[in-house]
Amino acid sequence: MSLSNTTVPPQTSDRLPGISASLTFIMAAACGLIAANLYYAQPLAGPIGVEIGLPPQATGLIVTLTQIGYGLGLLLLVPLGDLLENRRLILTMVGLVTLALIGAGLSVSPAPFLGFCLLIGIGSVAVQIIVPFAANLAPDVTRGRVIGNVMSGLMLGIMLARPAASFIAGLSSWHLVFFLSAAVMILLGLLLARRLPERRPAAKLSYGALLASMGRLVVTEPVLRRRAAYQACQFAAFSLFWTVTPLLLAGPGYELTQRGIALFALAGVAGAIASPIAGRLADRNLSRPATILGILSVAVAFLVTHLAEHGSALALGLLVFAGILLDFGVTTTLVIGQRAIYGLGAELRSRLNGLYMATFFLGGAIGSAVGAWAFAEGGWWLASSLGLALPVLALLYFLTERRSR
C-alpha cells in the first residue's frame, strides 16, 4: 500500500493537530471494515473446508489461526505505535491484510488458505493502532467521546461481518467475500493515506526494550491490570453467548435456519450504541457507575433468558433482548476501560492498548471453548450459568477497587 502525498506536516506525539468529526468518522469506519476481516470466515468455515479439502474435524483451524494471528499482532506489532510513525504503520498493516485476503480468496488447498488466515489476523491489528492514534489526536476533555465514536465503528464491523459474509456467499461464493473485502481495503488504504496526519512518537527505544517495557507496565499499572481483568470476564461472557446461542437456536425447540440465526445475530448490532454513550460518561467522570451498569447488563442478559418456556416465542424474544443487552454491557466497559488506560500516558498508549486487548481477547477465546463444552454437557442451563458467573466475578473484583480509580 503506497503512501500518497499529504498537506499535513509531520507531527510528534506532543504536537498533534486535533481530530475533526469527518476524520473521527473515517477512523471509525476503518476500524469496522478492518475488524470485520476477522469474522467473515466464521459462518463459512463449513463450505470453505469442503471446497479446499480440509477435514471436518479441522475446520476450527480457520477461526483459530485467524485469532492466533490477531493475538500475536496485539503483542508484537501494536506496541510499535509508540515507536514508529503511525500513519505508515497503519497503511503497512492494511497492505498486509489486503494481500492476505486476495491469497485466501485464490486458495484451493488447506495449507495456503490457513497461512493466509494467520496473516489476516496479523494485519487486522491495524484497528488497535488506529484507536490509540485517535485518542492521541483528541483533547483531554473529549477523549472519551472520540474513543467511543471510533469504537462504535469497530463494534459494528464485528457484529455485521458474519451476516454479511453469509449473505454474499449465498448469492455467489465464499471466494467473493474475500475479494470484495480486499477491494474495500485498497480503497480504504488510499483514503487513510490521504486523510491521516503523520504522528511520530517521541520514544527512542529499541524494539526489544519496547517489548520488555510491556512487562513492567503490567507490574506497575494497577489500572491496566484491573480494567483488563474486568474486560476479560465481560468478553468471555460475550464469546460464550454468541458461540452457544446459534447451537441453541438450531436445536430442538427453535430449529431456526442459518438465515434465521443470521437475523438473530443482527440484533446485537443495537448494542453498539453503547460506545459513544460510554465515552461521554467517561468524559464526565462517571466511569464508576458506567462500569457497574455495563457489568450488571451482562449478568441480567443471562438471567432474562430463563424467564419463559424454552422454545416459545417469548423465549426467543428474550434471547434477542439478551443479545442486545449483553452487547451493550460489554461495549460500555470496553470503552470505559480504554478511556482509563489511555489516561496513564500518551507515550504508552499503543503498548497499553496491546496488553489490554490481548488480555480480554484471551478471555474471549476461553469463553468460546468453555461455552461449547458446557452446552454439550448441560445444555443452555449450564452454559448460561457459567456466563452469569463471569460478570459476577468481574463485579466482585470491581467492588474492591478504590474510588479514586
Salt bridges, closest charged atoms under 4 A:
GLU51 OE2 - HIS175 NE2 2.58
ASP82 OD2 - ARG351 NE 2.86
ASP140 OD1 - ARG143 NH1 2.49
GLU198 OE2 - ARG87 NH2 3.34
GLU198 OE1 - ARG200 NH2 2.99
ASP283 OD1 - ARG339 NE 3.10
